Amino acid sequence: MTSTEAPALERTIPPSEFDVGTPVEWMVDPDRRETILGVTYEFSRTGERKTVWYTPNKRRAKGALVVTDFAPA
């Protein structure tokens, strides 16, 4: 059966209310700086920050170097 209605997401959340986070900090492995352990995102509408960890257990890394700006290599 084919539905002619708009997708559910379109009906419930207008595009003006999407709040996409922008990366503001990167947590990297101090020994292997090419390995990103986590990223902190800041949301423009609320100003809230949320950190997402990319470690195997999805928890805060015990030792991480916080980087807020990348210098050209």
N, CA, C and O atoms as a GROMACS GRO file, in nm:
protein
  292
    1MET      N    1   0.084  -0.117   0.000
    1MET     CA    2   0.000   0.000   0.000
    1MET      C    3   0.090   0.124   0.000
    1MET      O    4   0.187   0.130   0.075
    2THR      N    5   0.059   0.220  -0.080
    2THR     CA    6   0.138   0.341  -0.091
    2THR      C    7   0.068   0.455  -0.018
    2THR      O    8  -0.051   0.479  -0.035
    3SER      N    9   0.146   0.526   0.065
    3SER     CA   10   0.092   0.639   0.138
    3SER      C   11   0.123   0.767   0.062
    3SER      O   12   0.234   0.786   0.012
    4THR      N   13   0.025   0.856   0.055
    4THR     CA   14   0.047   0.984  -0.012
    4THR      C   15   0.074   1.096   0.088
    4THR      O   16   0.094   1.211   0.049
    5GLU      N   17   0.072   1.062   0.217
    5GLU     CA   18   0.099   1.163   0.320
    5GLU      C   19   0.247   1.195   0.326
    5GLU      O   20   0.331   1.116   0.283
    6ALA      N   21   0.279   1.312   0.382
    6ALA     CA   22   0.419   1.352   0.402
    6ALA      C   23   0.481   1.259   0.507
    6ALA      O   24   0.410   1.206   0.593
    7PRO      N   25   0.614   1.239   0.501
    7PRO     CA   26   0.680   1.155   0.602
    7PRO      C   27   0.654   1.208   0.743
    7PRO      O   28   0.633   1.328   0.762
    8ALA      N   29   0.655   1.119   0.841
    8ALA     CA   30   0.624   1.155   0.980
    8ALA      C   31   0.718   1.262   1.033
    8ALA      O   32   0.674   1.352   1.106
    9LEU      N   33   0.845   1.256   0.999
    9LEU     CA   34   0.941   1.354   1.049
    9LEU      C   35   0.906   1.494   1.000
    9LEU      O   36   0.916   1.592   1.074
   10GLU      N   37   0.865   1.502   0.875
   10GLU     CA   38   0.829   1.632   0.818
   10GLU      C   39   0.707   1.691   0.887
   10GLU      O   40   0.697   1.813   0.902
   11ARG      N   41   0.615   1.607   0.927
   11ARG     CA   42   0.493   1.656   0.991
   11ARG      C   43   0.515   1.699   1.135
   11ARG      O   44   0.445   1.788   1.183
   12THR      N   45   0.609   1.639   1.205
   12THR     CA   46   0.625   1.667   1.347
   12THR      C   47   0.731   1.771   1.379
   12THR      O   48   0.719   1.840   1.480
   13ILE      N   49   0.833   1.785   1.297
   13ILE     CA   50   0.942   1.879   1.325
   13ILE      C   51   0.962   1.969   1.203
   13ILE      O   52   1.015   1.924   1.101
   14PRO      N   53   0.920   2.095   1.213
   14PRO     CA   54   0.945   2.185   1.101
   14PRO      C   55   1.095   2.210   1.084
   14PRO      O   56   1.168   2.207   1.183
   15PRO      N   57   1.143   2.234   0.961
   15PRO     CA   58   1.287   2.254   0.937
   15PRO      C   59   1.347   2.366   1.020
   15PRO      O   60   1.466   2.360   1.052
   16SER      N   61   1.271   2.467   1.054
   16SER     CA   62   1.324   2.579   1.132
   16SER      C   63   1.358   2.538   1.275
   16SER      O   64   1.426   2.613   1.345
   17GLU      N   65   1.312   2.422   1.320
   17GLU     CA   66   1.337   2.379   1.458
   17GLU      C   67   1.448   2.276   1.469
   17GLU      O   68   1.477   2.231   1.580
   18PHE      N   69   1.512   2.237   1.359
   18PHE     CA   70   1.625   2.146   1.368
   18PHE      C   71   1.740   2.218   1.437
   18PHE      O   72   1.768   2.333   1.405
   19ASP      N   73   1.805   2.153   1.530
   19ASP     CA   74   1.918   2.212   1.601
   19ASP      C   75   2.037   2.120   1.580
   19ASP      O   76   2.055   2.023   1.653
   20VAL      N   77   2.118   2.152   1.481
   20VAL     CA   78   2.232   2.070   1.445
   20VAL      C   79   2.354   2.115   1.525
   20VAL      O   80   2.385   2.234   1.529
   21GLY      N   81   2.421   2.020   1.589
   21GLY     CA   82   2.539   2.054   1.667
   21GLY      C   83   2.661   2.078   1.580
   21GLY      O   84   2.680   2.014   1.477
   22THR      N   85   2.742   2.173   1.623
   22THR     CA   86   2.867   2.205   1.555
   22THR      C   87   2.983   2.157   1.641
   22THR      O   88   2.985   2.188   1.760
   23PRO      N   89   3.079   2.083   1.587
   23PRO     CA   90   3.193   2.038   1.667
   23PRO      C   91   3.275   2.157   1.716
   23PRO      O   92   3.312   2.244   1.637
   24VAL      N   93   3.303   2.160   1.847
   24VAL     CA   94   3.381   2.269   1.904
   24VAL      C   95   3.507   2.220   1.976
   24VAL      O   96   3.601   2.297   1.995
   25GLU      N   97   3.509   2.094   2.016
   25GLU     CA   98   3.628   2.036   2.082
   25GLU      C   99   3.643   1.892   2.038
   25GLU      O  100   3.545   1.821   2.018
   26TRP      N  101   3.767   1.851   2.024
   26TRP     CA  102   3.799   1.713   1.990
   26TRP      C  103   3.888   1.657   2.100
   26TRP      O  104   3.984   1.723   2.139
   27MET      N  105   3.859   1.540   2.150
   27MET     CA  106   3.942   1.471   2.248
   27MET      C  107   4.021   1.366   2.172
   27MET      O  108   3.964   1.274   2.112
   28VAL      N  109   4.153   1.379   2.174
   28VAL     CA  110   4.239   1.288   2.100
   28VAL      C  111   4.328   1.210   2.196
   28VAL      O  112   4.353   1.252   2.308
   29ASP      N  113   4.374   1.096   2.148
   29ASP     CA  114   4.466   1.013   2.224
   29ASP      C  115   4.599   1.087   2.233
   29ASP      O  116   4.655   1.125   2.130
   30PRO      N  117   4.653   1.111   2.355
   30PRO     CA  118   4.778   1.186   2.367
   30PRO      C  119   4.898   1.116   2.303
   30PRO      O  120   4.993   1.183   2.262
   31ASP      N  121   4.895   0.984   2.293
   31ASP     CA  122   5.006   0.909   2.234
   31ASP      C  123   4.994   0.895   2.083
   31ASP      O  124   5.094   0.891   2.013
   32ARG      N  125   4.872   0.888   2.034
   32ARG     CA  126   4.846   0.877   1.889
   32ARG      C  127   4.745   0.984   1.852
   32ARG      O  128   4.624   0.960   1.854
   33ARG      N  129   4.794   1.100   1.820
   33ARG     CA  130   4.706   1.216   1.800
   33ARG      C  131   4.614   1.206   1.679
   33ARG      O  132   4.523   1.288   1.663
   34GLU      N  133   4.637   1.108   1.594
   34GLU     CA  134   4.546   1.090   1.481
   34GLU      C  135   4.419   1.015   1.523
   34GLU      O  136   4.325   1.003   1.444
   35THR      N  137   4.416   0.964   1.646
   35THR     CA  138   4.301   0.889   1.697
   35THR      C  139   4.210   0.980   1.778
   35THR      O  140   4.248   1.029   1.884
   36ILE      N  141   4.089   1.002   1.727
   36ILE     CA  142   3.992   1.085   1.797
   36ILE      C  143   3.912   0.997   1.892
   36ILE      O  144   3.853   0.896   1.851
   37LEU      N  145   3.910   1.035   2.020
   37LEU     CA  146   3.838   0.959   2.122
   37LEU      C  147   3.698   1.012   2.146
   37LEU      O  148   3.610   0.938   2.189
   38GLY      N  149   3.677   1.140   2.118
   38GLY     CA  150   3.546   1.200   2.141
   38GLY      C  151   3.537   1.338   2.079
   38GLY      O  152   3.638   1.399   2.046
   39VAL      N  153   3.414   1.385   2.064
   39VAL     CA  154   3.389   1.517   2.007
   39VAL      C  155   3.280   1.585   2.090
   39VAL      O  156   3.181   1.523   2.127
   40THR      N  157   3.301   1.714   2.120
   40THR     CA  158   3.199   1.793   2.188
   40THR      C  159   3.129   1.879   2.083
   40THR      O  160   3.193   1.952   2.007
   41TYR      N  161   2.996   1.869   2.081
   41TYR     CA  162   2.915   1.946   1.988
   41TYR      C  163   2.841   2.056   2.064
   41TYR      O  164   2.796   2.034   2.177
   42GLU      N  165   2.829   2.174   2.003
   42GLU     CA  166   2.752   2.283   2.061
   42GLU      C  167   2.632   2.308   1.972
   42GLU      O  168   2.644   2.319   1.850
   43PHE      N  169   2.515   2.318   2.034
   43PHE     CA  170   2.392   2.337   1.959
   43PHE      C  171   2.356   2.486   1.955
   43PHE      O  172   2.352   2.552   2.058
   44SER      N  173   2.330   2.536   1.834
   44SER     CA  174   2.314   2.680   1.813
   44SER      C  175   2.188   2.737   1.879
   44SER      O  176   2.192   2.848   1.931
   45ARG      N  177   2.080   2.665   1.877
   45ARG     CA  178   1.955   2.719   1.932
   45ARG      C  179   1.955   2.722   2.084
   45ARG      O  180   1.905   2.817   2.144
   46THR      N  181   2.009   2.619   2.148
   46THR     CA  182   2.003   2.610   2.294
   46THR      C  183   2.133   2.649   2.362
   46THR      O  184   2.133   2.683   2.480
   47GLY      N  185   2.244   2.645   2.289
   47GLY     CA  186   2.375   2.672   2.349
   47GLY      C  187   2.427   2.554   2.430
   47GLY      O  188   2.536   2.562   2.487
   48GLU      N  189   2.352   2.446   2.434
   48GLU     CA  190   2.391   2.326   2.508
   48GLU      C  191   2.510   2.259   2.439
   48GLU      O  192   2.523   2.264   2.317
   49ARG      N  193   2.596   2.196   2.520
   49ARG     CA  194   2.708   2.118   2.466
   49ARG      C  195   2.689   1.972   2.504
   49ARG      O  196   2.647   1.940   2.615
   50LYS      N  197   2.722   1.884   2.411
   50LYS     CA  198   2.712   1.741   2.436
   50LYS      C  199   2.837   1.674   2.381
   50LYS      O  200   2.879   1.701   2.268
   51THR      N  201   2.896   1.588   2.463
   51THR     CA  202   3.016   1.516   2.421
   51THR      C  203   2.978   1.373   2.383
   51THR      O  204   2.907   1.304   2.456
   52VAL      N  205   3.026   1.333   2.267
   52VAL     CA  206   3.005   1.197   2.218
   52VAL      C  207   3.141   1.129   2.221
   52VAL      O  208   3.236   1.177   2.161
   53TRP      N  209   3.149   1.016   2.292
   53TRP     CA  210   3.275   0.941   2.303
   53TRP      C  211   3.276   0.828   2.202
   53TRP      O  212   3.177   0.756   2.187
   54TYR      N  213   3.388   0.812   2.135
   54TYR     CA  214   3.404   0.707   2.035
   54TYR      C  215   3.496   0.598   2.088
   54TYR      O  216   3.567   0.533   2.011
   55THR      N  217   3.494   0.578   2.218
   55THR     CA  218   3.572   0.472   2.281
   55THR      C  219   3.492   0.342   2.274
   55THR      O  220   3.371   0.346   2.252
   56PRO      N  221   3.556   0.227   2.294
   56PRO     CA  222   3.483   0.100   2.284
   56PRO      C  223   3.363   0.091   2.380
   56PRO      O  224   3.261   0.031   2.344
   57ASN      N  225   3.372   0.149   2.499
   57ASN     CA  226   3.261   0.140   2.593
   57ASN      C  227   3.173   0.265   2.592
   57ASN      O  228   3.082   0.276   2.674
   58LYS      N  229   3.200   0.359   2.501
   58LYS     CA  230   3.124   0.483   2.484
   58LYS      C  231   3.128   0.572   2.609
   58LYS      O  232   3.037   0.652   2.632
   59ARG      N  233   3.233   0.557   2.688
   59ARG     CA  234   3.249   0.637   2.810
   59ARG      C  235   3.370   0.726   2.798
   59ARG      O  236   3.455   0.709   2.710
   60ARG      N  237   3.378   0.822   2.889
   60ARG     CA  238   3.488   0.918   2.893
   60ARG      C  239   3.622   0.847   2.898
   60ARG      O  240   3.642   0.754   2.976
   61ALA      N  241   3.714   0.891   2.814
   61ALA     CA  242   3.848   0.833   2.812
   61ALA      C  243   3.926   0.880   2.936
   61ALA      O  244   3.910   0.994   2.980
   62LYS      N  245   4.008   0.792   2.990
   62LYS     CA  246   4.084   0.826   3.110
   62LYS      C  247   4.189   0.932   3.083
   62LYS      O  248   4.213   1.019   3.167
   63GLY      N  249   4.250   0.927   2.969
   63GLY     CA  250   4.350   1.026   2.932
   63GLY      C  251   4.325   1.075   2.791
   63GLY      O  252   4.338   0.999   2.695
   64ALA      N  253   4.288   1.201   2.779
   64ALA     CA  254   4.262   1.256   2.646
   64ALA      C  255   4.313   1.399   2.641
   64ALA      O  256   4.306   1.474   2.738
   65LEU      N  257   4.364   1.435   2.526
   65LEU     CA  258   4.412   1.570   2.501
   65LEU      C  259   4.298   1.645   2.430
   65LEU      O  260   4.250   1.600   2.326
   66VAL      N  261   4.256   1.760   2.487
   66VAL     CA  262   4.146   1.837   2.429
   66VAL      C  263   4.203   1.937   2.329
   66VAL      O  264   4.292   2.016   2.360
   67VAL      N  265   4.150   1.932   2.207
   67VAL     CA  266   4.193   2.020   2.100
   67VAL      C  267   4.072   2.106   2.058
   67VAL      O  268   3.964   2.053   2.031
   68THR      N  269   4.092   2.238   2.053
   68THR     CA  270   3.984   2.326   2.011
   68THR      C  271   4.009   2.389   1.875
   68THR      O  272   3.918   2.449   1.816
   69ASP      N  273   4.133   2.377   1.825
   69ASP     CA  274   4.166   2.435   1.696
   69ASP      C  275   4.275   2.351   1.631
   69ASP      O  276   4.372   2.312   1.696
   70PHE      N  277   4.258   2.324   1.504
   70PHE     CA  278   4.359   2.247   1.431
   70PHE      C  279   4.446   2.343   1.353
   70PHE      O  280   4.396   2.423   1.274
   71ALA      N  281   4.576   2.336   1.374
   71ALA     CA  282   4.671   2.417   1.296
   71ALA      C  283   4.702   2.343   1.167
   71ALA      O  284   4.706   2.220   1.168
   72PRO      N  285   4.725   2.412   1.058
   72PRO     CA  286   4.760   2.345   0.932
   72PRO      C  287   4.889   2.265   0.947
   72PRO      O  288   4.983   2.309   1.012
   73ALA      N  289   4.891   2.148   0.887
   73ALA     CA  290   5.009   2.061   0.900
   73ALA      C  291   5.119   2.104   0.806
   73ALA      O  292   5.225   2.042   0.804
   0.00000   0.00000   0.00000
